[in-house]
């Protein structure tokens, strides 16, 4: 779970919202035009009291029906024009702001693809999902309504008070009196509402995580009868969110009540004072009507302050949450995020690429020549600890020195937790080395662009992941530009001919996470994806663990032909998988303790012999139960 900022940390809503500028800049002229149109519409509304004053002091006082009808026509035209202008404002902002939201969502998605695996290990998927959906919807709402109307209402209030003072300065001062207490109340409201808004949006992310995990893990929930415990967990999170939302509602109700009541008292006082002045002959009836009409026209701009501040605070929080992700440094070597710019959906320039990890790469010309001569895959003094590990903690991998010659297959064997999967994840740079280096044909992978590295290295993981796409699309993800011939060859290698018997063959949708297929079928498709591009280097993490004995034999026979033309590392738990390799490396407690052929290690290493005897026993039991 990512660390959340302290709820009471001081921060500026304005400063947070200003970070949206790179995305808003391409549509700034439409937004400015919409604001100008809205200001004109609002000022037209303030002209209505002036028409009323003319009607009361003129046609009404003179008992002129024609003048009254003329005044009514003016009022009708002003109302229609005001409505048309507000409609134009809505048209001006609808399309560009939908584009801003889409651009920000695309930038977030692109950035997530470029973040290191360690980031995704720490962050719950629900928190990321809520930032890409709920938070961005809040920001679009802010740009469409509060951003404009904070300016429009402020302008309307200033113009309205100028009109009030022009009519009668003493009554104007009465209405201006609540300004200071209202500003103090709004400041206190902002501070408290910001804390509650952040808490609510984080809780939405937690709730989204639980829902997503429950849907993806529905087989586990049903299999173990855990409906009640999951429902209770969901109910507790829902209760917390409900409590927080009610707290927001109470704050908003309180500020709205005060913002409504205080100006109403001032209007009442002005009405009494104005009536006295009319009775004394110091003020005309038309002026009092116009004054009160203007004051009533200002009620909405004043009363909406609390609502607009609430949305602005929630939007500032949404902006912070969005940039908490966007500010995380991308992996070294990914395409520059600023190529396209924010307006086209790329991440803005603040997503900095970190400096490369310390490398022991040698610059001496003779060493470079030796590196070229020493081809294949080499681990040189490799050390690794996870980024969130405590300083000085024991590394997961330490002093790994291993050379896999070109065209050779090396099996990695070790007890559970010895670091096999972690070591293989370092080759495609899913994690960055803490020390040492890894070379491919003498070239340090830390100096390679990631796209090029991942063209050279193909991976099949122990837990196969398939996407909501067709069988063919899932396999072809392993090689850009591969065609029908490569696809069928890869399926043959993986003994995945079952795909031709699916309802739509290669065009069959496998469903989310590939759960419509068996574990063995998913594993064979993942293996086909790894070999479809004929990679120069192949990393297989126990790729045959879910296969039955007969299918495993067929896959091994086909895979052996593939391994003849590539340099490969295979994490192995079964003797049959070990037999695919030319040599075996034994990993113990994060270190390479022995390297040799299968027979050499069986004769000369007690730990290896113990591991293989347990694997053989397990395999024989599995075979007897099938």
Rosetta blueprint (number, residue, H / E / L):
1 X L
2 X L
3 X L
4 X L
5 X L
6 X L
7 X L
8 X L
9 X L
10 X L
11 X L
12 X L
13 X H
14 X H
15 X H
16 X H
17 X H
18 X H
19 X L
20 X L
21 X H
22 X H
23 X H
24 X H
25 X H
26 X H
27 X H
28 X H
29 X H
30 X H
31 X H
32 X H
33 X H
34 X H
35 X H
36 X H
37 X H
38 X H
39 X H
40 X H
41 X H
42 X H
43 X H
44 X H
45 X H
46 X H
47 X H
48 X H
49 X H
50 X H
51 X H
52 X H
53 X H
54 X H
55 X H
56 X H
57 X H
58 X H
59 X H
60 X H
61 X L
62 X L
63 X L
64 X L
65 X H
66 X H
67 X H
68 X H
69 X H
70 X H
71 X H
72 X H
73 X H
74 X H
75 X H
76 X H
77 X H
78 X H
79 X H
80 X H
81 X H
82 X H
83 X H
84 X H
85 X H
86 X H
87 X H
88 X H
89 X H
90 X H
91 X H
92 X H
93 X H
94 X H
95 X H
96 X H
97 X H
98 X H
99 X H
100 X H
101 X H
102 X H
103 X H
104 X H
105 X H
106 X H
107 X H
108 X H
109 X H
110 X H
111 X H
112 X H
113 X H
114 X H
115 X L
116 X L
117 X H
118 X H
119 X H
120 X H
121 X H
122 X H
123 X L
124 X L
125 X H
126 X H
127 X H
128 X H
129 X H
130 X H
131 X H
132 X H
133 X L
134 X H
135 X H
136 X H
137 X H
138 X H
139 X H
140 X H
141 X H
142 X H
143 X H
144 X H
145 X H
146 X H
147 X H
148 X H
149 X H
150 X H
151 X H
152 X H
153 X H
154 X H
155 X H
156 X H
157 X H
158 X H
159 X H
160 X H
161 X H
162 X H
163 X H
164 X H
165 X H
166 X H
167 X H
168 X L
169 X H
170 X H
171 X H
172 X H
173 X H
174 X H
175 X H
176 X H
177 X L
178 X L
179 X H
180 X H
181 X H
182 X H
183 X H
184 X H
185 X H
186 X H
187 X H
188 X H
189 X H
190 X H
191 X H
192 X H
193 X H
194 X H
195 X H
196 X H
197 X H
198 X H
199 X H
200 X H
201 X H
202 X H
203 X H
204 X H
205 X H
206 X H
207 X H
208 X H
209 X H
210 X H
211 X H
212 X H
213 X H
214 X H
215 X H
216 X H
217 X L
218 X H
219 X H
220 X H
221 X H
222 X H
223 X H
224 X L
225 X L
226 X L
227 X H
228 X H
229 X H
230 X H
231 X H
232 X H
233 X H
234 X H
235 X H
236 X H
237 X H
238 X H
239 X H
240 X H
241 X H
242 X H
243 X H
244 X H
245 X H
246 X H
247 X H
248 X H
249 X H
250 X H
251 X H
252 X H
253 X H
254 X H
255 X H
256 X H
257 X H
258 X H
259 X H
260 X H
261 X H
262 X H
263 X H
264 X H
265 X H
266 X H
267 X H
268 X H
269 X H
270 X H
271 X H
272 X H
273 X H
274 X H
275 X H
276 X H
277 X H
278 X H
279 X H
280 X H
281 X L
282 X L
283 X L
284 X L
285 X H
286 X H
287 X H
288 X H
289 X H
290 X H
291 X H
292 X H
293 X H
294 X H
295 X H
296 X H
297 X H
298 X H
299 X H
300 X H
301 X H
302 X H
303 X H
304 X H
305 X H
306 X H
307 X H
308 X H
309 X H
310 X H
311 X H
312 X H
313 X H
314 X H
315 X H
316 X H
317 X H
318 X H
319 X H
320 X H
321 X H
322 X H
323 X H
324 X H
325 X H
326 X H
327 X L
328 X L
329 X L
330 X E
331 X L
332 X L
333 X L
334 X L
335 X L
336 X L
337 X H
338 X H
339 X H
340 X L
341 X L
342 X H
343 X H
344 X H
345 X L
346 X L
347 X L
348 X L
349 X L
350 X L
351 X L
352 X L
353 X E
354 X L
355 X L
356 X L
357 X L
358 X L
359 X L
360 X L
361 X L
362 X L
363 X L
364 X L
365 X H
366 X H
367 X H
368 X H
369 X H
370 X H
371 X H
372 X H
373 X H
374 X L
375 X L
376 X L
377 X E
378 X E
379 X E
380 X E
381 X E
382 X E
383 X E
384 X E
385 X L
386 X L
387 X L
388 X L
389 X L
390 X L
391 X L
392 X L
393 X L
394 X L
395 X L
396 X L
397 X E
398 X E
399 X E
400 X E
401 X E
402 X E
403 X E
404 X E
405 X L
406 X L
407 X L
408 X L
409 X E
410 X E
411 X E
412 X E
413 X E
414 X E
415 X L
416 X L
417 X L
418 X L
419 X L
420 X H
421 X H
422 X H
423 X H
424 X H
425 X H
426 X H
427 X H
428 X L
429 X L
430 X L
431 X L
432 X L
433 X L
434 X L
435 X E
436 X E
437 X E
438 X E
439 X E
440 X E
441 X L
442 X L
443 X E
444 X E
445 X H
446 X H
447 X H
448 X L
449 X L
450 X H
451 X H
452 X H
453 X H
454 X H
455 X H
456 X H
457 X E
458 X E
459 X E
460 X E
461 X L
462 X L
463 X L
464 X L
465 X L
466 X L
467 X L
468 X L
469 X L
470 X E
471 X H
472 X H
473 X H
474 X H
475 X H
476 X H
477 X L
478 X L
479 X L
480 X L
481 X L
482 X L
483 X L
484 X H
485 X H
486 X H
487 X H
488 X H
489 X H
490 X H
491 X H
492 X H
493 X H
494 X L
495 X L
496 X L
497 X H
498 X H
499 X H
500 X H
501 X H
502 X L
503 X L
504 X L
505 X H
506 X H
507 X H
508 X L
509 X E
510 X L
511 X L
512 X H
513 X H
514 X H
515 X L
516 X L
517 X L
518 X L
519 X H
520 X H
521 X H
522 X H
523 X H
524 X H
525 X H
526 X H
527 X H
528 X H
529 X H
530 X H
531 X H
532 X L
533 X L
534 X L
535 X L
536 X L
537 X E
538 X E
539 X E
540 X E
541 X E
542 X L
543 X L
544 X L
545 X L
546 X L
547 X L
548 X L
549 X H
550 X H
551 X H
552 X H
553 X H
554 X H
555 X H
556 X H
557 X H
558 X H
559 X H
560 X H
561 X H
562 X H
563 X H
564 X L
565 X L
566 X L
567 X E
568 X E
569 X E
570 X E
571 X E
572 X L
573 X L
574 X L
575 X H
576 X H
577 X H
578 X H
579 X L
580 X L
581 X L
582 X L
583 X E
584 X E
585 X E
586 X E
587 X E
588 X E
589 X L
590 X L
591 X E
592 X E
593 X E
594 X E
595 X E
596 X E
597 X L
598 X H
599 X H
600 X H
601 X H
602 X H
603 X H
604 X H
605 X L
606 X H
607 X H
608 X H
609 X H
610 X H
611 X H
612 X H
613 X H
614 X H
615 X H
616 X H
617 X H
618 X H
619 X H
620 X H
621 X H
622 X H
623 X H
624 X H
625 X H
626 X L
